[in-house]
Amino acid sequence: MSESDAEPPVLSVSDLTTILKTVVEETFSQVWVAGEISNLTRAGSGHLYFTLKDAEAQLKAVMWRNAAQRLRFQPQDGLEVIAAGPLEVYAPRGQYQIIVQQMQPQGVGALELALRQLQQKLAAEGLFEPSRKRPLPRFPRRIALVTSPSSAAVRDLIQVITRRWPLVNLVIVPVAVQGEGAAEEIAKGLRQAANLPDVDVIITGRGGGSLEDLWAFNEEVVARAIVASPIPVVTAVGHEIDVTIADLVSDRRALTPSEAGELVVPLVGDLRQTLATARQRIVISLQQRARQARSAVDGLAERRCFTRPTDRLHELATRLDDSEQRLKQSLRHRVESTRHQLSGLAATLHALSPLAVLERGYSLTRKLPSHAVVRSITDIRVGEQILTRVPRGTITSLVTDAAPDAQADVIDAR
């Protein structure tokens, strides 16, 4: 049997995978791969799982938590990146993948991309809106400086504040302003400053530097601490051209640390001048008011009621006398009119009075003791007493006879 007729070696899947794993991992211990992120998944453990792809192929990728935490930007689907790390063959699935240890975006720096992403995130929450910015106190009593105590910026800041407003009390909360862990220190310092008694405003910042030097003030933890502060926060980071996330969320941004001092305290000389000007205006206003009041009093004093006060009394007395005379005349006229009316009524009553009838020769007879008027012969009986009224007296009689008149009978018969 020839060698050509010998059976080829047969490998198990595991053996073949092991061989491939050794070859791949030893050959590609560190590679740089450019591609687009897709199917990004963030596990609860902090690991990142995604695919790097281009127009013709794709490569599985995993980034362990320790490496993911060091990223300056947030990976997302569709982002073009350059990833670096070793290739690994994952035996259970028989596939190879890259273990990403470093990653940076293509076309833009990682820090710049991270800055853009955080800006978009915080802007969507409305943290940059002017409506949420708080006004600074006009005359602060105590100011907290959250910064490095040894920097030139804090010395400039202290010099400007104490020169402009010597009455203020300053307290420094020392923190690192660059390097690993600086952002967490700044956030902690802001919280400590807010808990200090009688602090009216907080200033945080540092001098100029590169984007990397200023990066602590671009961290989300610092931005959140500024927003959560119950006391207004002024930021003074770098130079005029440097704008950080902390500047965007703060209540007031100063272009430099020296300008921050000018923003938070007034210039005592200006205040004195303002007070002097206000005093002068008050004096002038009071003098003008006094002149106006004096002129008004002089005008009142020249009025007739003050120069000849008795004239008014005489005028009122004359009016009173005239009114009294008119009242008396009215009463006399009313009495005369009433008297004439009463006389007419009296005459009418007299004409209708039975006494007037008696004056013409008639008499009025009443029965006693009832005083009922005797109108007919049938109203009385023999033996009754009657009272007869004549014009100037009365006659009491005893009826001895009461007979009807013959002529009356004739009339009744008719």
Buried (B, 14 or more C-beta within 10 A) or exposed (E): EEEEEEEEEEEEEEEEBBEBBEEBBEEBEEEEBEBBBEEBEBEEEEBBBBBBBEEEEEBBBBBBEEBBEEBBBEBEEEBBBBBBBBBBBEEEEEEBBBBBBBBBBEEBBBBEBBBEBBBEBBEEEEBBEEEEBBEBBEEBEBBBBBBBEEBEBBEBBBEBBBEBBEEBEBBBBBBBBBEEEBBBBBBBBBEEBBEEEEBBBBBBBBBBBEBEBBBBBBBBBBBBBBBEBEBBBBBBBBEEEBBBBBBBBBBBBBBBBBBBBBBBBBEEEEBEEEEEEEEEEEEEEEEEEEEEEEEEEEEEEEEEEEEEEEEEEEEEEEEEEEEEEEEEEEEEEEEEEEEEEEEEEEEEEEEEEEEEBBEEEEEBBBBEEEEEEBEEEEBBEEEBEBBBBEEEEEEEEEBEEBEEEEEEEEEEEE
